[in-house]
Amino acid sequence: MSADAAIAVQVDGASHVGTVEIRRGPNNFFDIDVLTQLADAYDELGAGGTRAIVLCSDGKHFCAGADLSGRSGRTQRAGGPHLYDIAARLFAQPLPVVGAVQGAAVGGGLGLALTADFRVAGPSSRFTANFALLGFHQGFGLSETLPRLVGQQAAADLLYTGRRIDGEAAHRIGLVDRLVADGEIRAEATTLAAEIAAAGPLAVRAIRATLRTGLLDRVTAAMAHERAEQERLQKTDDFGEGVAAVAARRPANFTGR
């Protein structure tokens, strides 16, 4: 791994489980470079003998999303793909992914957590789709993935209010698949990935592809719409106020302009 690598990969040959760790702690903000390294790691594991992936992060939080202040990098290279084009690659890869979600999964970080097939969390894990509190539109495919997991009403509640829920509440509504003690999150995610990897790999890939029929197309279409709405709302006073309010840790004073 190079000194500037955002992603570390380890493969357990005995269990056929690959662990992909984001190393941008403590908050693990992402940009296009981080997601590109992540997608490349997934593709490499999918082309080899790995049968399941654990997605995890080093640091206090799983992922605090994109840093809207711009400190953490870019969403698009000049003339290159947009961040959401890279995000689509995370849905396109063929291997089951188990997310180990410690600390917070915020905004786009929640979107990243929902690219995984399963999520393991603890009582202190926190989940928030805080886009409306920024005067912003949700992204990273959450328009498709969140209702798919928790239902339309629960998704609307989380998206309209931007409220935060803990691991226990997330488990109750189906956002989290396994709830364990905070210190056991990654170990439990690895156990679940090993259980999946112990099954017939050709069968698992086929079953997964069947269950996810059409998902990539729907997520890609959702992200195209989300991007258009985000770019529109970024020009509004409300968006500037929302970002400023979050940075100052104060309530926003939205004016609808």
N, C-alpha and C positions, 0 to 999 in steps of 0.2 A: 504494500500500500504506500503511495507517495505521500509526502508530508502534507499536501494540500487536498488529499482525498477526503470527500465528505462521507464516503460509504466504505465500510469494512465488511468483508465477506469471509465466512468460515463454513466449511463443509465437513460434516461428520460422515465419513465413508461407511461406517457400520450401520447407521440409521437412515442414511440417504437424505438427511435433513440439512438444508443450507440456512445459515443465519446471516441475515443482512441487517447491519446496524448503521443507523444514521449517526454521524459524529459531528454534530454542530451544537453541542450542549452549551449552556444548560437548557436553552429553549428550542433548539433544533428547528429554527426557521428554515424554510426552503426557498430556493430560487431555481432557475432553469438548469443551472449546473448541477445542483444537488439531485434534481429529478432525473436528469440525463444519466448521471452515474448510477442511480437506483434502477432505472429501466435497463441500462446496459448490464447490470449485475443480474437482474431477473432473466434477461435473454440468455446470458451465458450459462446460468444454472439450468434453464429450461432445455438447453441444447446438450447438456451433459447427463450425468447419472443421478442428479438430484431429483427427489420425488415430492418434496414439500419444502416450503420456505417459512421461516420465522422472520417477521419484520419487527424490528425493535429499534430503540434509540438509546444513546448514551447521554446521561444527564438527568436533570430534574423532571423534564417534561417530554412526552412522546413527540409532540410537534405543535408549536404555537402558530403554525400557518405561514403565510407570506408576511414579511416585514414591510408594511405599507409605508414606512418612513423611507424605504429605499436602502437602508443600511446593509441588508443581507444579500443584495445582488439584483439580478435582472429577471424579468418575466419573458423576455424575448431577445435573441441576438439579432443584430442587423441582418436582414435578408434571410434569417433562419426561422425555425419553427417557434411557435408560441408555446408557453409553458403548458397549456392545455393539450397541445399536440403530443407533448411528452407524456402527460398524464394518461392519455388514451393508451399508450404502450403498456402501462401498468395493468390495464384491464385486458389487453390483448395477449399477454404472455400465458403459457399453458399450465402453470403449476399452481396447486392450492397454496394459499398464503394465510398464515395465522399471525395476527397483529398482537403484540404485547404492549398494551397501552398503560404506561405509568404516568402519573402527573396529569397534565392537561393535553387534550386534543382540541385545538381551537381553530375555528374558521376552516381555512384550507387544510389545517392539520386534521380536522374531523373528516374532511373529504378524503385525505390520504388514508386514514384509518379504515374508511369504508371501501377502499379498493381491495382490502383483504377479504378472504372468504369468511374468516372468523376473527373475533376479537376477544382477548382475555384481559381483564382489568381487575382492580382492587377497589375497596370501598372509597379510598381517597382519590381515585382517578376522577377526572373531570372532563365533561364533554360540553361544548357550546358551539352552536352555529350563530356567531355573534354579528353576522353581516348587517342586519337591520339596525343594530346599535351603532354601526359605522355610517349609516345612511347609504348602504351598499347592497348589491344583489349577491346572493349566494353563488358559489362557483364550485369547481373541481368535480362536477357531476352530481352534486348533492341533490339537485332537483329530481334526479332519477334514483339515486342510491338510497337516500334517506327514507322516502315513502315506501320503497321496496322492502326495507327492513322493519320499520316501526309502524307503517300504515299512514294514510293520508292525514288523519287528524292529529296524530302525535307529531308528525313532521311539520305540519302547519303551526302547531303550538311552538315548537322549538325555533322555527324560522321567523315567525312573526315577532316573537318576543325577544329572541336572542338570549334567552335565559340559560343558565348553567345548571347541569345536573351532575350528580355524583355517580360513582360506579354502581351503587345499589339501584338507583333509579334507572340508570341505563340498562341494567340487567333485566329489570321488571318489564321494560317496554321492548326488549329484544335487540337493543343496540349492542349489547355485550352478550357473548355466548357463554362464557365461563367467568364466574366471580370468585376470586381467591384472596387470601391475605395479601396486602400490598407488597410484601417482600417475596412473594412466590409467583409473581406475574410472569416473568420470563421463563421460569422453570415449567410452569403449567402450559405456557404456549409451546414450549419445546416438546413436552409430553404429548400434547394434542397433535403437533406436526408429525411426531414419530408414529403415533397411532395411524394417521393417514398414510404415511410412507410405508407402513407394514402391509397395507393392502396391495392388491394387484395394480401396478402403476399404469398399465394400459387401460384397465377398467376405470381407475380413478380419473384419468384424463378424459375418458369418454363420458363418464357420468357428469363430470364438471362441465364439459362442453355442452351437454344436453341441458343441464339445469340453467346454464347461462346463455341459452340460445337468444340471439338478438340483443343481448345486454350491451355489447360493445357499440353497436349501431345506435342504440338509444342514448347511451352515455355520451357518445361523440356528438350527437345532435343536441343533447342537453347542454354540453359545454359550449357549443357554438352560440346558442341562445344566451347562456349565462355571460359569455364574454361580451356580446353585444350590449346587454343590459349593464354590465359593469362599466364598460367604456362610456355609456351614456350617463350613468349616475356619477362617474368620477368628475364630470364637468359641473356638478351642482354644488351650491353652497352647503347643502346638508352633508355631503360627503366630507368636505373640508372641515366642517364643524365636528362631525363624528370622529374623525381621525384625531383632531386636536383634543377633543374631550377624553378619548381613551388614553392618549399620551399624558394628559394632565390628571388622569384618574378622577374625573368629575362627570356629573350628568351632562349629556348633550342638550343644547337648546336648538332643536330643529325648527326650521321655519317653513319647510315645504317648498324651498326654492333651490 
